[in-house]
Amino acid sequence: MMRAGGVIAGMLGLVLGCASGPERVEGPAAERARALLRGGSRMGNLVLRCEPSDADVYLDGVVQGVCADFAGEPRGLSVGAGLHQVDVKKDGYWPYVTYFEPSSARAVLTIRLRSVEPERGGDAP
């Protein structure tokens, strides 16, 4: 009987010990996990694979560089929380415009700009 009482007392100690709450984990990874769970930090990384690769990239109207700068090796375009306009432009080509809202993950966008000049085909005189 004494043995059963000791087991019950030990279990009661475990239950009461857990009632005080879980141990708080600290560190950069823990803080990032908390931010993701709160939905507050929605950063993103946008990889751009463009043709031509030297086309200019604009984020919300501000030039960021050329597509080759954000091809994923070693980095993509870092994008903060919210909805953003991404423009890819090059003289002699129609501009490409899209909107991107990061989801705390890396996204890949493949873009092929079309030439303003019509392609010459076999039907041309």
Solvent accessible surface area in square Angstrom, and as a share of the most:
residue,aa,sasa,rsa
1,M,209,0.93
2,M,175,0.78
3,R,205,0.75
4,A,50,0.39
5,G,39,0.38
6,G,46,0.45
7,V,88,0.51
8,I,114,0.58
9,A,64,0.49
10,G,42,0.40
11,M,115,0.51
12,L,101,0.50
13,G,43,0.41
14,L,127,0.63
15,V,97,0.56
16,L,113,0.56
17,G,45,0.44
18,C,100,0.60
19,A,81,0.62
20,S,100,0.65
21,G,37,0.36
22,P,134,0.84
23,E,160,0.72
24,R,158,0.58
25,V,100,0.58
26,E,119,0.53
27,G,33,0.32
28,P,123,0.77
29,A,82,0.64
30,A,18,0.14
31,E,86,0.38
32,R,128,0.47
33,A,48,0.37
34,R,51,0.19
35,A,14,0.11
36,L,74,0.37
37,L,157,0.78
38,R,159,0.58
39,G,38,0.37
40,G,58,0.55
41,S,41,0.26
42,R,106,0.39
43,M,97,0.43
44,G,9,0.08
45,N,39,0.20
46,L,4,0.02
47,V,1,0.00
48,L,1,0.01
49,R,116,0.42
50,C,19,0.12
51,E,100,0.45
52,P,28,0.18
53,S,61,0.39
54,D,77,0.40
55,A,0,0.00
56,D,54,0.28
57,V,0,0.00
58,Y,54,0.20
59,L,23,0.11
60,D,75,0.39
61,G,57,0.55
62,V,94,0.54
63,V,84,0.49
64,Q,70,0.31
65,G,20,0.19
66,V,46,0.27
67,C,1,0.01
68,A,57,0.44
69,D,65,0.34
70,F,4,0.02
71,A,27,0.21
72,G,13,0.12
73,E,139,0.62
74,P,128,0.80
75,R,127,0.46
76,G,0,0.00
77,L,6,0.03
78,S,73,0.47
79,V,0,0.00
80,G,25,0.24
81,A,60,0.47
82,G,33,0.32
83,L,121,0.60
84,H,28,0.13
85,Q,60,0.27
86,V,0,0.00
87,D,9,0.05
88,V,0,0.00
89,K,82,0.35
90,K,64,0.27
91,D,140,0.72
92,G,48,0.46
93,Y,69,0.26
94,W,133,0.46
95,P,78,0.49
96,Y,72,0.27
97,V,74,0.42
98,T,32,0.19
99,Y,134,0.51
100,F,30,0.12
101,E,108,0.49
102,P,1,0.01
103,S,66,0.43
104,S,35,0.22
105,A,58,0.45
106,R,123,0.45
107,A,35,0.27
108,V,82,0.47
109,L,40,0.20
110,T,108,0.63
111,I,4,0.02
112,R,177,0.65
113,L,11,0.05
114,R,171,0.62
115,S,52,0.34
116,V,70,0.40
117,E,125,0.56
118,P,115,0.72
119,E,158,0.71
120,R,221,0.81
121,G,53,0.51
122,G,84,0.81
123,D,147,0.76
124,A,53,0.41
125,P,184,1.16
